[in-house]
Amino acid sequence: MDKYEKLKDIIKGSKNICVFTGAGISCPSGIPDFRSADGLYNREEKSVYSPEEIISHSFFMIKTKMFFDFYKSSMLYPEAQPNEAHRFFAALEEEGKNVTVVTQNIDGLHQAAGSSNVIELHGSVHRNYCLKCKKAFSLDYIVKSEGVPLCSDCGAIIKPDVVLYEEPLPEDSVFRALKAIEEADTMFVVGTSLVVYPAASYIRYFKGENLVLINKGSTRFDSVANLIFNEDVIRVVRKIKE
């Protein structure tokens, strides 16, 4: 039995599935990842500041316009659509599986694909709020604003509901994510190199039967996985759907 057939059997026998995703699952939708050769952190544009510095809390507070110039040009992809991988994991719910998606992504594509239980560890570009009066604003409002987005009611700065460097992960999301991981009998780790902490450390809470890693590169958890696919997630999805 090859590993694709084995994966089919694992899915068939699984009841509680946790899907832990990183930037790699959204690359086929046209959203670049961060650390690959073509990723956001390795682009040739010259800047005094690194992307990590720009998307930090202190930078947002001190150099707000520069933050939004980078954020709008490099982190927002409002036209992106869910790909086959997003839809595949959403479809598992229709097969009667209890599926929880724990994602490091901020693009909202899992929900757009139909997944009903998505835990966003790093927030979402689709939620934005006024720092003063807390009024909520859409992604479209941010995209169409010139310069720094300002509240239409009180004129204060609007902040995306995404976790910036120097900011803690939301406690409720962390609690729910760890619970989902602990209760899963099968866990997929998709499109993440597992180097961003603390999220990467959450894999240690998995106590189920099957750990499946799907990532183009190796990870530090490869030695404890039941199945490893060092290839594009779309190819894996297509193979097991054959």
C-alpha positions as CSV (number, residue, x, y, z in Angstrom):
1,M,0.0,0.0,0.0
2,D,1.5,3.4,-1.0
3,K,1.3,6.4,1.3
4,Y,-1.6,8.0,-0.6
5,E,-3.7,4.8,-0.1
6,K,-2.6,4.7,3.6
7,L,-3.8,8.4,4.0
8,K,-7.2,7.5,2.5
9,D,-7.5,4.7,5.1
10,I,-6.5,7.1,7.9
11,I,-9.1,9.6,6.9
12,K,-11.8,6.9,6.5
13,G,-11.1,5.7,10.1
14,S,-10.9,9.1,11.7
15,K,-13.6,10.8,13.6
16,N,-12.0,13.8,15.2
17,I,-9.6,15.6,12.8
18,C,-7.5,18.7,13.5
19,V,-6.1,20.5,10.5
20,F,-3.2,22.8,11.5
21,T,-2.3,25.1,8.6
22,G,0.3,27.7,7.7
23,A,1.0,29.9,4.7
24,G,1.8,27.0,2.3
25,I,-1.8,26.0,2.0
26,S,-2.7,29.4,0.6
27,C,0.1,29.7,-1.9
28,P,-1.9,28.0,-4.6
29,S,-4.5,30.7,-4.1
30,G,-1.9,33.3,-5.1
31,I,-0.9,34.4,-1.5
32,P,2.9,34.2,-1.0
33,D,4.3,32.5,2.0
34,F,7.0,34.1,4.3
35,R,10.2,32.1,4.4
36,S,10.6,30.3,1.0
37,A,12.9,31.6,-1.7
38,D,10.0,33.6,-3.2
39,G,8.4,34.5,0.1
40,L,7.6,37.8,1.6
41,Y,10.7,37.9,3.7
42,N,13.1,37.3,0.7
43,R,11.8,39.8,-1.8
44,E,14.3,42.0,-3.4
45,E,12.7,45.4,-2.5
46,K,15.2,47.3,-0.5
47,S,14.1,48.8,2.8
48,V,15.8,50.1,5.9
49,Y,13.4,47.9,7.8
50,S,12.8,44.2,7.6
51,P,9.2,42.8,7.2
52,E,9.4,41.5,10.8
53,E,10.1,45.0,12.0
54,I,7.4,46.6,9.9
55,I,4.6,44.3,11.0
56,S,5.4,44.7,14.7
57,H,3.2,46.5,17.3
58,S,5.8,49.2,18.0
59,F,6.2,50.0,14.3
60,F,2.5,50.2,13.9
61,M,2.2,52.7,16.7
62,I,5.2,54.8,15.7
63,K,5.3,54.6,11.9
64,T,1.7,53.9,11.1
65,K,1.6,55.1,7.5
66,M,4.7,53.1,6.6
67,F,3.1,50.1,8.3
68,F,-0.1,50.4,6.2
69,D,1.9,51.0,3.0
70,F,3.6,47.7,3.5
71,Y,0.5,45.9,4.9
72,K,-1.8,47.0,1.9
73,S,0.8,46.2,-0.8
74,S,2.2,42.9,0.6
75,M,-0.3,41.3,3.0
76,L,-3.7,41.9,1.5
77,Y,-5.1,39.7,-1.3
78,P,-8.8,40.5,-1.4
79,E,-9.3,38.7,-4.7
80,A,-7.8,35.4,-3.5
81,Q,-10.2,32.4,-3.5
82,P,-10.1,29.0,-1.7
83,N,-8.1,26.3,-3.5
84,E,-8.6,22.6,-3.7
85,A,-6.9,22.0,-0.4
86,H,-9.1,24.4,1.5
87,R,-12.2,22.8,-0.1
88,F,-11.0,19.3,0.6
89,F,-10.7,19.8,4.3
90,A,-14.0,21.6,4.3
91,A,-15.7,18.7,2.5
92,L,-14.6,16.3,5.2
93,E,-17.3,17.8,7.4
94,E,-19.9,16.8,4.8
95,E,-18.6,13.2,5.2
96,G,-19.6,13.3,8.9
97,K,-16.1,14.1,10.3
98,N,-15.7,16.4,13.2
99,V,-13.1,18.8,11.7
100,T,-11.4,21.7,13.5
101,V,-9.1,23.9,11.5
102,V,-6.4,25.7,13.5
103,T,-4.7,28.2,11.2
104,Q,-1.8,30.6,11.4
105,N,-3.2,32.3,8.3
106,I,-5.1,35.6,8.3
107,D,-6.7,35.3,4.9
108,G,-10.1,33.8,5.8
109,L,-9.9,31.2,3.0
110,H,-10.8,28.2,5.2
111,Q,-14.1,29.9,6.1
112,A,-14.7,30.9,2.5
113,A,-14.2,27.2,1.5
114,G,-16.9,26.2,3.9
115,S,-15.1,25.1,7.0
116,S,-17.4,25.8,9.9
117,N,-15.0,25.5,12.9
118,V,-11.9,27.6,12.2
119,I,-9.6,28.9,15.0
120,E,-7.5,31.8,13.8
121,L,-4.4,32.0,15.9
122,H,-3.1,35.2,14.2
123,G,-6.4,37.0,13.5
124,S,-7.9,37.9,10.2
125,V,-7.6,40.7,7.6
126,H,-11.3,40.7,7.4
127,R,-11.8,42.1,10.8
128,N,-10.6,45.7,11.6
129,Y,-11.6,48.0,14.4
130,C,-11.2,51.6,15.5
131,L,-8.6,51.9,18.3
132,K,-10.8,54.5,20.1
133,C,-14.5,53.7,19.7
134,K,-14.0,50.0,18.6
135,K,-16.3,50.4,15.5
136,A,-15.7,47.4,13.1
137,F,-14.6,47.9,9.5
138,S,-14.4,45.5,6.5
139,L,-11.4,44.5,4.5
140,D,-12.8,46.5,1.6
141,Y,-12.8,49.7,3.7
142,I,-9.1,49.2,4.5
143,V,-8.2,48.5,0.9
144,K,-10.0,51.5,-0.4
145,S,-8.7,53.9,2.2
146,E,-5.9,56.3,1.3
147,G,-2.9,56.3,3.6
148,V,-3.8,55.4,7.2
149,P,-7.4,54.1,7.5
150,L,-9.4,56.3,9.9
151,C,-12.7,55.7,11.6
152,S,-15.7,57.1,9.8
153,D,-17.3,58.0,13.2
154,C,-14.5,59.4,15.4
155,G,-11.5,59.8,13.1
156,A,-9.2,57.6,15.1
157,I,-6.8,55.0,13.6
158,I,-8.2,51.6,12.5
159,K,-6.1,48.6,13.4
160,P,-6.4,45.2,11.6
161,D,-7.4,42.4,13.9
162,V,-4.2,40.5,13.2
163,V,-1.5,39.5,15.7
164,L,1.6,41.6,15.1
165,Y,5.1,40.8,16.3
166,E,5.4,41.8,20.0
167,E,1.7,41.0,20.6
168,P,0.4,37.9,22.4
169,L,-1.8,35.3,20.7
170,P,-5.5,35.6,21.8
171,E,-6.0,33.5,24.9
172,D,-9.3,32.1,23.9
173,S,-8.0,31.0,20.5
174,V,-5.0,29.3,22.1
175,F,-7.2,27.5,24.6
176,R,-9.6,26.3,21.9
177,A,-6.7,25.2,19.6
178,L,-5.0,23.2,22.3
179,K,-8.3,21.5,23.2
180,A,-8.9,20.6,19.5
181,I,-5.4,19.2,19.1
182,E,-5.6,17.2,22.3
183,E,-9.0,15.7,21.3
184,A,-8.1,14.8,17.7
185,D,-7.4,11.2,16.7
186,T,-5.8,12.4,13.5
187,M,-3.9,15.7,12.9
188,F,-2.9,17.2,9.6
189,V,-0.1,19.7,9.6
190,V,-0.2,21.5,6.2
191,G,1.9,24.2,4.6
192,T,4.0,25.2,7.6
193,S,7.7,24.8,8.5
194,L,6.8,24.8,12.2
195,V,9.3,27.4,13.1
196,V,7.0,30.2,14.3
197,Y,6.5,30.0,18.0
198,P,4.5,29.6,20.2
199,A,2.1,28.1,17.6
200,A,4.6,25.5,16.4
201,S,5.0,24.1,19.9
202,Y,1.2,23.2,20.0
203,I,1.9,20.1,18.0
204,R,3.3,18.6,21.1
205,Y,-0.2,18.5,22.6
206,F,-1.3,15.9,20.0
207,K,-1.9,12.5,21.6
208,G,-3.9,10.9,18.9
209,E,-3.0,8.0,16.5
210,N,-2.1,9.7,13.2
211,L,0.1,12.7,12.6
212,V,0.3,13.6,8.9
213,L,2.7,16.3,7.7
214,I,2.2,17.9,4.3
215,N,4.9,20.5,3.6
216,K,7.3,21.1,0.7
217,G,10.2,21.2,3.2
218,S,11.1,19.1,6.2
219,T,10.1,20.1,9.7
220,R,11.5,19.3,13.1
221,F,8.5,17.1,13.8
222,D,9.1,14.7,10.8
223,S,10.6,12.0,13.1
224,V,7.3,11.6,15.0
225,A,4.9,11.7,12.1
226,N,3.1,8.7,10.8
227,L,3.1,10.0,7.2
228,I,5.2,12.7,5.6
229,F,4.5,14.3,2.2
230,N,7.2,16.7,1.2
231,E,5.3,18.1,-1.8
232,D,2.6,20.6,-2.7
233,V,-0.7,20.0,-0.8
234,I,-2.7,20.2,-4.0
235,R,-0.9,17.2,-5.5
236,V,-1.6,15.2,-2.3
237,V,-5.3,16.1,-2.4
238,R,-5.6,15.2,-6.0
239,K,-3.8,11.8,-5.5
240,I,-6.1,10.8,-2.6
241,K,-9.2,11.8,-4.6
242,E,-8.3,9.6,-7.5
